[in-house]
Amino acid sequence: MFGNSNKYQFNYSFLFWFILFTLNFLFFLTVNCFATTQASFEWDLNSEQDLAGYRVYCREEGQLYNYDNPIWEGTSTNCTIYDLDETKTYYFVSRAFNNYGLESIDSNELVLEANTTPDNQSPIADAGPDQTVNEGQSALLNGSNSTDPDDGIASYHWVQIGEPVVNIFDSNSAQPTFTAPDVGPEGAALTFELTVTDYSGLQSKDSCVVNVTWQNEPPQADAGLDQTVHEGSIVTLDGSASLDIDDRIVSYSWNQIDGPALMLLNPTSYQTSFTAPNVESDGISLTFNLKVTDAGGLFDTDSCVVNITFQNQPPTAVVNPDYLETTEGTLVTLDGSQSTDPDDRIGSYLWSQVEGVPVSLSDTTSAITTFTAPKTNPNGKNLKFKLTVKDLGGLQGTADSAVYVSKKKVLNNPPTVTITSPNDGASLASGASISFAGSASDPEDGDLTDSLVWTSDRDGQIGTGGSFSAVLSDGIHTLSTSVSDSGSLTGSVSMTITVGSGIDGVALSVNAYKIKGDKYADLTWNGATSAKVDVYRDGILIITTNNDGASYTHGPFSKGKPATYKVCEAGTSNCSNEVTVSW
């Protein structure tokens, strides 16, 4: 395509007999004229072993060809002639030549008439994928993937077909929006039609469906796999894989949307069939659409392709990746360049989005296209794309790619807690006002000192914040201060102090910790005078041990929830205070 705002195109074909020595070669030559200022030629590759290249000769009306001065010479199978006068009539012939300088005879002659007005090609409208939105939600319609092969798209226009009627904001843009109306339990299906007009006034239409739900979820249509069959075969289209997750599918409707018209048997059943027609050597490609409707009136559509072949085999579409998990804001690349055709070659690519929040594809007609993953919610969003490849004979192949978009994960670290007063192991006078001070910080949330909570295993909660004073009961206290961040991670620190002369009888402190996933509890006590002590966990005796070191380690064990320990002089009720710990 040439960068001229006045772009039109002619197509001509002729047979070219290439004679070198005693061998004949047959190929086609096609001329494309743009605006009458330039002409583009393209021809099939010649198989002559000694072929050296091609020459194109031009003359004006009333003149002879000058075979000593070709207007173009080269080895490629196409060329473009520039700076032609639109008021003159030109004649063109082509010759092939070999490595010895021998030329073929002239091809048949092509004529570009003066003041020729070429035909303009219609645009291709793409209204985007069907969508499902909740009532009251803002919905986006996306026609930005519409294309025009020559002079470009001049305007977009959206209209709603059917009810309930909604107000389309900026209906003459490529991406208008509307607010989904309130619906009943059955939901509603809204149909929108996009009309695109190119700069020459030619138009194309496409439509999409927006399902508005309250409780009812729309069905999922499945028209089955693409098929390749021979002419005269009985072809069955199977929509039995369609499903509805909440009520049921009440109707099926098959219709043909592309290719020579055929009669479908039982088009309102989940299965329909037809007889493949006779075809020429290049075969044909037929496209069928399945519409399924659930009990609440919501519907969904899916399509399948049936290639009918005689000699030409259809292409195989391949999309890499066929499934991808990514995060919002990421540039996603869909690659169809590995698609293949077994006999001729792939002539065109066409990308479309068939499910999910609409996105803009970088190039819908290239082998490779990209888009930016949209913003999502905590549950993530699913997107689905379809690649349709068509070979030179017009047969098609399709492949899908599913993309799951999740929110970006933010790493959370637990807070760090420090006690600066009193000191660990301090002995304090009975009835004294004790000053408590500490701090807490979090890598993500910053300073959390004001949220600290202070507790004593003997007196319960004794204060909050970074500093305060309190009077504690006499005895040995295990003090703890802790804080939780916005991600629910907790940081804590503990220490032991003695108030007064300590408690009568046995005093216990416990330190709980983990090593490589295994859990331990270190018990230390004083005040026991017996030779042995009984150690209890949650009221159950776990061991009777010597009272020589006044300590015992319980563990390792893998499972554990908050546990309460106490130590008693063996066989007596002279027991310590109870200490509850967590890992």
Phi, psi and omega in degrees: 000141184254148185281059176243127184296342178255081188254120174228166186218134170251151173233126175232150177226145173207164179267140181234116178265116184258115186247111171234128184057241180244013184257145179246139178233135183244127174213168182256147177235130181239135180248131175241122182253132181244108169067002183076011176255346181204155180228138181244131182245143177214139180214160180288151180295132179275143186265008179301127184295325182264014182297130180255333181165194183226152175228141177244132181244146182227145172217157174267165182300132180089357180252168175255157176288138174260098185285355173272353186222077177294147178283340176206144175215138179180183182253349180283169182260024175202157175202165178228131179256127185253170171059044174273142181277120185294346181270356184248157175260131183242150177236142184227141168225161179232146174228145172259150179224154183255187185291348180261005179086001179283139182251153172284172171287169179297145165290172171295155191272137175255144183239132171249104184291150177296146176055038178284136177252104183289163177280146176262142178267145183289152173287171176240111180280141175225104183278004178085179185282158167296147184228164171231124180229161176272156177300141181083353182274144175283128183245144181250128171262138188232106175253013186290346178271006173293151184224161173221130188284346185229288190261002173093162180271127182266328184205156175238146175212125181252139172224155176263139178248116179096188184235168357289144186284136175237162179267117179272119179276127180060057186292348180259018177252169179290332185227075177281171178227164172206162178260124182298133183284163172293139181227165176277187181301335182279349183073190179208151177245118181256135179247132180236139180246131177254130172245122175250141182235132179271180187290349176260004176092357177285146186235160173214148182236151172208159181226161176218162181243133173245111178275125178256122186244151168247290173244329183285131175262142182291156176288169176240112180281142176222105183277003179089177183284154170298149183231155171232122185227165176268156177302141181087353180284152170274119184253129177250127173261128189238114177255019185293343178279355175296149183211162174224127191277347185238317178246258178194162175274126183255344180207149175236144178216116178259139170211153181270132183243354180203144178100172178303134186297137179231163176263123178266137175269132180054058183290352178257012175260163178294340174239138174225164183213164176202166177262125181296129182284165173291144184227166174280182186297333180279348181072179176222164179236126180247141178239132181238143182246134176248127175246125177244140182235135180265181185295337179271001179092356177282150182220165179215157181231154174210157182229159175220159182245133174244113177269126179251120190241152169244299174239322182288133177259142184288159176285164175246116179278136178227128177242127173244123000274158175276343172213137183215136171250127183216178180246158183303144179086354182279141175281119183255133178248126174252123189243114177254014186289346178273002175298147186225161173226131188284344185234305179259258175194166179283127182263336182204155174238145176214118178261143173214152175263131184245354182200147172100181178299128184300138174232162179261122179276142184294323181203112184278350183244012179259161177295332180236132177226160181226162171203163178263126181301129184285167174295150184223179178254179182302334180278350182079172181223145178256132176239147179224137183231151179235134173252127174247121176250143181231134179272181184293339177272001177092359177283153188237158169218147181231154175211148182251156173223128179254135180234123176257124182252124178242166178287153177290133180276134179255122179293130180245134178245148182288157177292159174250128184242138180226137172256124179257343178202135358282178179280151177298130180085005182295147173250126186235151185292148177297133177078001181285147173281118187260131177272127178246136179212144178193179180212159178214137177222154182226135182302329182262321187263350179082216185286121179242019185304318183296345183262004180299143174238126184253136178223157173237139178294344180260321188250001182076210180290130184244351179170174178222163175090189185277339179202143177190173178234147179204154175257127181253158177291159178294142177137183178267122184249133166265111182267138176225143170228138186215162178205148177245142179268182183293342177264013176071014172276142186244139170243142181208163176210147182230158176205167180240134174227159178244129177250128183072214182270004183093170183277153173288145179087213188265133177244132187237141169228148185228136174242116180259138181203169180234144174229113180051043176090340177277146185253142181224158173220117176268119180255129173231144182213165172214166178094351179276132183253353181281163180289330179230159177230151174262131179253126182245143170233123182053039176082001182249128178295124179254336179192148167249121189228162179295146179262046183267318181259356180055035178206157179202139177252122177262119180142177002276158172210150187269327181260144179183139174238180177310131184233150180245123181250153167207158180235132179235147170300132190309127176074010181235174175260012176279094189242161178281178168295154176271138180236123178257129182231161175227157176252000000 
